[in-house]
Every structure is written in C-alpha cells, then in structure tokens.
Amino acid sequence: MRNTNIESSIIHAVWSSVETINKKALLQLNDNDLIEQIIKQIERNSAFKLHDRQSLMDYISSKVRLIRDIAEF
C-alpha cells in the first residue's frame, strides 16, 4: 500500500457509503467488487472528484475486514 494522505471528507464518505449499502449484498461481494461498489457509491452520492482513485482503493482495501465485520451486525 502506498503511503498517501486521504482527506477526512473522503474517509467520512467511505464510511457513510458502507452504512448505506445493503449489508447482505455487501457480504456477498468479493473484495474487488466490494471496493468498486463503495467507490461507485461515493461517486454517486457526493460532489467529490476522486483525484487519486488508487489511494482510495488502497485505503478501502486495508479496511475490507473491518467493513465485513460491520456488515455482519
């Protein structure tokens, strides 16, 4: 994973997206599809222009286990 800084507003958007995605569907996705689903959700629901998509993908990848744990509850 690259060492990059992600704006706090983007991090907030990631976790807001995780909360809005259907939990059952989220659990059924493989890791790559889960990451893409979250990014698509962010792009749809915000005015953010993702300047460094790879950094965002790296951040979400590092949190996949936590995202799945959250979805189980």
C-alpha positions as CSV (number, residue, x, y, z in Angstrom):
1,M,0.0,0.0,0.0
2,R,1.3,3.4,-0.9
3,N,1.8,6.0,1.8
4,T,-0.7,8.7,0.9
5,N,-2.9,11.2,2.7
6,I,-6.6,11.0,2.1
7,E,-8.8,13.9,3.0
8,S,-11.0,13.4,6.1
9,S,-14.1,14.2,4.0
10,I,-13.3,11.3,1.7
11,I,-12.8,8.9,4.7
12,H,-16.1,10.1,6.0
13,A,-17.7,9.4,2.6
14,V,-16.3,5.9,2.6
15,W,-17.8,5.0,6.0
16,S,-21.1,6.7,5.1
17,S,-21.2,4.6,2.0
18,V,-20.5,1.4,3.9
19,E,-23.5,2.3,6.2
20,T,-25.9,2.8,3.2
21,I,-25.0,-0.2,1.1
22,N,-27.2,-3.3,1.6
23,K,-25.4,-5.3,4.2
24,K,-26.4,-8.7,2.8
25,A,-25.3,-7.7,-0.7
26,L,-22.0,-6.3,0.7
27,L,-21.2,-9.6,2.4
28,Q,-21.7,-11.5,-0.8
29,L,-19.2,-9.4,-2.8
30,N,-15.6,-10.5,-3.3
31,D,-13.1,-7.9,-2.1
32,N,-12.5,-6.2,-5.5
33,D,-16.3,-5.9,-6.2
34,L,-16.8,-4.6,-2.6
35,I,-14.2,-1.9,-3.2
36,E,-15.7,-0.9,-6.5
37,Q,-19.2,-0.8,-5.0
38,I,-18.1,1.6,-2.3
39,I,-16.2,3.8,-4.8
40,K,-19.3,3.9,-7.1
41,Q,-21.5,4.8,-4.1
42,I,-19.1,7.7,-3.2
43,E,-19.1,8.9,-6.8
44,R,-22.9,8.8,-7.0
45,N,-23.6,10.4,-3.6
46,S,-21.1,13.2,-3.5
47,A,-19.6,16.1,-5.3
48,F,-16.1,14.7,-4.8
49,K,-13.8,14.4,-7.7
50,L,-11.6,11.5,-7.0
51,H,-8.1,12.8,-7.9
52,D,-6.3,9.7,-6.7
53,R,-8.6,6.7,-7.1
54,Q,-5.7,4.3,-6.3
55,S,-5.2,5.9,-2.9
56,L,-8.9,5.5,-2.2
57,M,-8.8,1.8,-3.4
58,D,-5.7,1.2,-1.2
59,Y,-7.5,2.7,1.8
60,I,-10.6,0.7,1.3
61,S,-8.6,-2.5,0.7
62,S,-6.9,-2.0,4.0
63,K,-10.3,-1.8,5.7
64,V,-12.1,-4.7,4.0
65,R,-12.0,-7.0,7.0
66,L,-13.5,-4.2,9.2
67,I,-16.1,-3.4,6.6
68,R,-17.2,-7.0,6.5
69,D,-17.3,-7.1,10.4
70,I,-19.5,-4.0,10.4
71,A,-21.8,-5.6,7.8
72,E,-22.4,-8.7,9.9
73,F,-24.1,-6.7,12.6
